[in-house]
Amino acid sequence: MNHGGVTWNTSLYHNVFRSVAGSYSQAAKNLVSEGYATDPTYATKLINLINSYKLYNLD
């Protein structure tokens, strides 16, 4: 998959895409469970930032 010149290995991020994860919070959790994020609290931190700044409105 190519997004603006950046090529993504979709098999690595499969469970992060909306079509699979279903929500931004599940996608954040999947980043940790799939090994992308090494900080075990990454999902919580990311979800808190999204909620704090109401970034879900941009989705």
C-alpha positions in Angstrom: 0.0 0.0 0.0 1.3 3.4 -0.9 0.3 6.6 0.9 1.9 9.7 -0.5 5.1 8.1 -1.4 5.3 6.0 1.8 5.0 2.3 1.3 3.4 0.3 4.1 3.8 -3.4 4.7 0.1 -4.0 5.3 0.7 -7.4 6.8 2.6 -5.8 9.7 -0.1 -3.3 10.5 -3.2 -5.3 9.4 -4.8 -5.2 12.9 -4.4 -1.5 13.2 -6.5 -0.5 10.2 -10.0 0.6 10.9 -11.5 -2.1 8.8 -10.0 -4.7 11.3 -9.7 -2.8 14.5 -13.1 -1.0 14.3 -12.1 1.9 16.6 -9.1 4.1 17.4 -8.9 2.7 20.9 -8.7 -0.9 19.6 -6.2 0.2 17.0 -4.0 1.7 19.7 -4.3 -1.5 21.8 -3.4 -3.6 18.7 -0.2 -1.5 18.2 1.0 -2.9 21.6 -0.3 -6.5 21.1 1.3 -6.7 17.6 4.7 -5.6 19.0 4.9 -2.2 17.2 4.9 -0.3 20.5 7.4 -1.6 23.1 6.0 0.6 25.9 3.2 -1.5 27.5 1.4 1.7 28.4 1.6 3.1 24.9 -2.0 2.4 24.0 -3.3 4.1 27.2 -1.1 7.1 26.6 -2.2 7.4 22.9 -5.9 7.0 23.8 -5.6 9.6 26.5 -4.0 12.1 24.1 -6.7 11.4 21.5 -9.4 12.0 24.0 -7.7 15.0 25.7 -7.5 16.9 22.4 -10.7 15.4 20.9 -8.8 14.1 18.0 -11.5 11.5 17.4 -13.5 14.4 15.8 -10.9 14.3 12.9 -11.6 10.7 12.2 
